[in-house]
Amino acid sequence: MMRSLFLASVAISAVHAQSYSGCHKHGSVEYCYGADGEETPISTQAAATSVPATTTASAQSSAVTGCHNHGDDVYCIDGDGHEVQVSLTATPTGELPAQYTGCHSHGSSQYCLDPNGNDVQILEEGATSDEHSNESDSSSPSSSGEVNCHFHAGVEHCVGAGESESSSEKSCGTQNRDYDMPLRIGTLFVILVTSAIGVFLPMLLVKLPFPTINTIASTIIKQFGTGVILSTAFVHLYTHANLMFTNECLGELEYEATTSAVVMAGIFLSFLTEYIGHRIILARGSKTCEQDCDETPENNTSNSATPKEGTAPRAMQLANLGHNHGADPTKPNTKLSVLVMEAGIIFHSILIGLTLVVAGDSFYKTLLVVIVFHQFFEGLALGARIALLPGRVFPSKAVMAGIFALITPIGMAIGMGVLHSFNGNQKSTLVALGTLDALSAGILVWVGVVDMWARDWVIEGGELIDAPIGRVLAGGVSLIAGMVLMGVLGKWA
């Protein structure tokens, strides 16, 4: 009995001489922290039993269980039934461990052990890992202001004070994200139907049997479409092109005005296409006139009137051209102008489809809603101009409208095909997408400002230059509404 009391006294003295805390295992070896803060392997039974019971029990039995994924992140359930995040330096390959055991503290931080005996940090909700705590103290977006992030062509862009892209080193490699393929396949058909409704609806409205309503409806849709096209050019395409050319992964451009220069090139190409096209149409009209003008009033008794003396040959050519081709090329709604407009829309509609598909699941549904409205409004803009072209709906107008309805779903299909290999941060990708966006912006600037806005409102012969005040007000409100609504959508896409 006396011997047992003596041994107990010696053990208690040893505890006071050297206390341990934070005991945990690395593999099969148990480690504790001594008074000097150093991690020490415990190899004797006496030392192990000298550790306070509560600390030892907590360190050895504490674990997080029921581990599962939220996207690429790993979450588990702690002893209190709360969900906690496991901070991993790399995404685990193979089967996810069901639990992490041997939980212990390093200072104020909580750690557990993975199956290989390595420490992994356990984060409470809203906490950040030690690896980024110093950076987040100085550059956290939440501490410096609100940051709004969105995806464009597979690249996440953040705008606002203390941009989140600067808070950690940005990876320019392929981004690994979860992609819900059934959702993407289903929404492809949603975009197809929405685009078709938008572009074909104006063709039905112009067939209304009420002349006054028909005229007002046509004006409202056309001017709303003009606002949509202008906003698409400046708010969407110009902005997105600039984001591509200023991307950190592309590096600093030697010529800072690259975006503006490419937009200007798009404007010039649109002008050149229309100018050459009009010259060709006028030349064909001139040849037609020379053949028809060989007939004199005496030989052509079917003419209801003889041309007045002094009528300019040019005027006769234009009149004849309008008769044979169904449209005066000096007016805004010629087929050539609408084709140029559709070319600009097609270029960026492919990118819109690609943008939607390669966006991460965290933003996909928000972006989908924005793209649905975008396609509907843009379809109205294009459909209103196609509807006013001369001729029947089938086949020419239907083909033009059908191409618009199909082009964004085609872009989505392309995106699905390259989903897991697409790298929106690759230099060649950034240059290609930036160039296409900027060229499309230039095309739509020309079409929106010259062919649509100016020719309807201020160029001689425009439908609103001397229209009744009610029709002018309806057109003006619709124009502004188109600009504002499409401009608001630019916050997300």
LINZI-V819045 format. One record per backbone hydrogen bond with DSSP energy under -1.0 kcal/mol. CO is the residue of the C=O (numbers start at 1). NH is the residue of the N-H. If there is no record, write none. Layout:
CO;NH / CO;NH
This chain:
1;5 / 2;6 / 3;7 / 4;8 / 5;9 / 6;10 / 7;11 / 8;12 / 9;13 / 10;14 / 11;15 / 12;16 / 13;17 / 14;18 / 21;33 / 24;31 / 26;29 / 29;26 / 30;42 / 31;24 / 32;40 / 33;21 / 34;37 / 38;34 / 40;32 / 44;48 / 45;49 / 52;56 / 53;57 / 54;58 / 55;59 / 56;60 / 57;61 / 58;62 / 62;103 / 64;100 / 65;77 / 68;75 / 70;73 / 73;70 / 74;86 / 75;68 / 76;84 / 77;65 / 78;81 / 82;78 / 84;76 / 85;123 / 98;67 / 100;64 / 101;113 / 104;111 / 106;109 / 109;106 / 110;122 / 111;104 / 112;120 / 113;101 / 114;117 / 118;114 / 120;112 / 121;87 / 123;85 / 124;127 / 129;132 / 132;136 / 133;137 / 134;138 / 135;139 / 136;140 / 141;145 / 148;159 / 150;157 / 152;155 / 155;152 / 157;150 / 159;148 / 163;166 / 164;167 / 178;361 / 179;181 / 180;184 / 181;185 / 182;186 / 183;187 / 184;188 / 186;190 / 187;191 / 188;192 / 189;193 / 190;194 / 191;195 / 192;196 / 193;197 / 194;198 / 195;199 / 196;200 / 197;201 / 200;204 / 201;205 / 202;206 / 204;207 / 205;208 / 210;214 / 211;215 / 212;216 / 213;217 / 214;218 / 215;219 / 216;220 / 217;221 / 218;222 / 219;223 / 220;224 / 221;225 / 222;226 / 223;227 / 224;228 / 225;229 / 226;230 / 227;231 / 228;232 / 229;233 / 230;234 / 231;235 / 231;236 / 232;237 / 233;238 / 236;240 / 237;241 / 238;242 / 239;243 / 240;244 / 241;245 / 242;246 / 244;247 / 247;250 / 255;258 / 257;261 / 258;262 / 259;263 / 260;264 / 261;265 / 262;266 / 263;267 / 264;268 / 265;269 / 266;270 / 267;271 / 268;272 / 269;273 / 270;274 / 271;275 / 272;276 / 273;277 / 274;278 / 275;279 / 276;280 / 277;281 / 278;282 / 279;283 / 280;284 / 281;285 / 282;286 / 283;287 / 284;288 / 285;289 / 286;290 / 287;291 / 288;292 / 289;293 / 292;295 / 296;300 / 300;303 / 308;311 / 312;316 / 313;317 / 314;318 / 315;319 / 316;320 / 317;321 / 318;322 / 319;323 / 320;324 / 321;325 / 322;326 / 328;331 / 334;338 / 335;339 / 336;340 / 337;341 / 338;342 / 339;343 / 340;344 / 341;345 / 342;346 / 343;347 / 344;348 / 345;349 / 346;350 / 348;352 / 349;353 / 350;354 / 351;355 / 352;356 / 353;357 / 354;358 / 360;363 / 360;364 / 363;367 / 364;368 / 365;369 / 366;370 / 367;371 / 368;372 / 369;373 / 370;374 / 371;375 / 372;376 / 373;377 / 374;378 / 375;379 / 376;380 / 377;381 / 378;382 / 379;383 / 380;384 / 381;385 / 382;386 / 383;387 / 386;389 / 393;398 / 395;399 / 396;400 / 397;401 / 398;402 / 399;403 / 400;404 / 401;405 / 402;406 / 403;407 / 406;410 / 407;411 / 408;412 / 409;413 / 410;414 / 411;415 / 412;416 / 413;417 / 414;418 / 418;421 / 418;422 / 423;426 / 426;430 / 427;431 / 428;432 / 429;433 / 430;434 / 431;435 / 432;436 / 433;437 / 434;438 / 435;439 / 436;440 / 437;441 / 438;442 / 439;443 / 440;444 / 441;445 / 442;446 / 443;447 / 444;448 / 445;449 / 446;450 / 446;451 / 447;452 / 448;453 / 449;454 / 450;455 / 452;456 / 453;457 / 454;458 / 454;459 / 456;464 / 459;462 / 468;472 / 469;473 / 470;474 / 471;475 / 472;476 / 473;477 / 474;478 / 475;479 / 476;480 / 477;481 / 478;482 / 479;483 / 480;484 / 481;485 / 482;486 / 483;487 / 484;488 / 485;489 / 488;491 / 489;492 / 489;493
